[in-house]
Each structure stands twice: as structure tokens, then as C-alpha cells.
Amino acid sequence: MPDQERIIAEEIKRMGEFITKARGEVSAIITAKDSAGAEKNINHIATELEEVVRHTEEATNTIMDHAEALQKIASADPAVSN
């Protein structure tokens, strides 16, 4: 199970890096297109991306909590490990 947890953690880290990169790319595109009205748009997009990151973190914590609980159950029940 620790390998699965490590794999999940690495995948979530990659998702976070992707979101951070996307945020920078969106910012660059909007700033280049229209610097006057872009500030409002980029702030809205930044807020939306921050929400995505927050929800991803919450989901990650939930997944890890459930994985740990399943691991405890599996290690306590000999029938599960057979």
C-alpha cells in the first residue's frame, strides 16, 4: 500500500504543478491581449484556479485518509490479506 500512496502523492503533486503552470500561461495570454481589462479577468481566473487547487488538496487528503483506513483494516483482518 505505501507504493500506491506514493504514486497517488506524486500524481497529485504533478497536478498541482500543472495548475501552477496553467495559471502562469493564462496570465501571460490575457496580459498580452488586453492589459486594460485583463486585470479583472486574471483576478477572476486566479481565484478560480485557487479554488481548483483547494478542492484538489481536500480530495487528496480524503483519498489518503481512506487509503490509510483501508490499510489498517486490511492489516488487522487476516482474511483480507489472503
C-alpha positions as CSV (number, residue, x, y, z in Angstrom):
1,M,0.0,0.0,0.0
2,P,2.8,2.5,0.6
3,D,3.8,2.3,-3.1
4,Q,0.2,3.2,-4.0
5,E,0.2,6.1,-1.6
6,R,3.5,7.3,-3.0
7,I,2.1,7.1,-6.6
8,I,-1.0,9.0,-5.6
9,A,1.0,11.7,-3.9
10,E,3.3,12.0,-6.9
11,E,0.3,12.3,-9.3
12,I,-1.3,15.0,-7.1
13,K,2.0,16.9,-7.0
14,R,2.1,16.8,-10.8
15,M,-1.5,18.1,-10.9
16,G,-0.5,21.0,-8.7
17,E,2.5,21.8,-10.9
18,F,0.3,21.6,-14.0
19,I,-2.2,24.0,-12.4
20,T,0.5,26.4,-11.4
21,K,1.9,26.3,-14.9
22,A,-1.5,26.8,-16.5
23,R,-2.2,29.8,-14.2
24,G,1.0,31.4,-15.4
25,E,0.2,30.7,-19.1
26,V,-3.3,32.1,-18.8
27,S,-1.9,35.2,-17.1
28,A,0.6,35.7,-19.9
29,I,-2.1,35.3,-22.6
30,I,-4.5,37.7,-21.0
31,T,-1.9,40.3,-20.2
32,A,-0.7,40.2,-23.8
33,K,-4.1,40.5,-25.3
34,D,-5.6,43.4,-23.3
35,S,-3.8,44.9,-20.4
36,A,-6.6,47.4,-19.6
37,G,-9.4,44.9,-18.9
38,A,-7.2,41.9,-18.3
39,E,-6.5,42.7,-14.6
40,K,-10.1,42.0,-13.7
41,N,-10.2,38.8,-15.8
42,I,-6.9,37.5,-14.5
43,N,-8.0,38.1,-10.9
44,H,-11.2,36.1,-11.6
45,I,-9.2,33.3,-13.3
46,A,-6.7,33.2,-10.5
47,T,-9.5,32.9,-7.9
48,E,-11.0,30.0,-9.9
49,L,-7.6,28.2,-10.1
50,E,-7.0,28.7,-6.4
51,E,-10.4,27.0,-5.8
52,V,-9.4,24.1,-8.0
53,V,-6.1,23.8,-6.1
54,R,-8.0,23.9,-2.8
55,H,-10.5,21.3,-3.8
56,T,-7.7,19.1,-5.2
57,E,-5.9,19.3,-1.8
58,E,-9.1,18.4,0.0
59,A,-9.7,15.5,-2.3
60,T,-6.1,14.4,-1.8
61,N,-6.5,14.4,2.0
62,T,-9.7,12.5,1.8
63,I,-8.2,9.9,-0.5
64,M,-5.1,9.5,1.7
65,D,-7.3,9.2,4.9
66,H,-9.4,6.5,3.3
67,A,-6.3,4.7,2.0
68,E,-4.8,4.7,5.4
69,A,-8.1,3.4,7.0
70,L,-8.3,0.6,4.4
71,Q,-4.7,-0.3,5.1
72,K,-5.4,-0.6,8.8
73,I,-8.4,-2.7,8.2
74,A,-6.5,-5.0,5.8
75,S,-3.6,-5.4,8.2
76,A,-5.9,-6.2,11.1
77,D,-8.1,-8.8,9.2
78,P,-6.2,-11.9,8.2
79,A,-8.9,-12.9,5.8
80,V,-8.3,-9.7,3.8
81,S,-4.6,-10.3,3.3
82,N,-5.1,-13.9,2.0
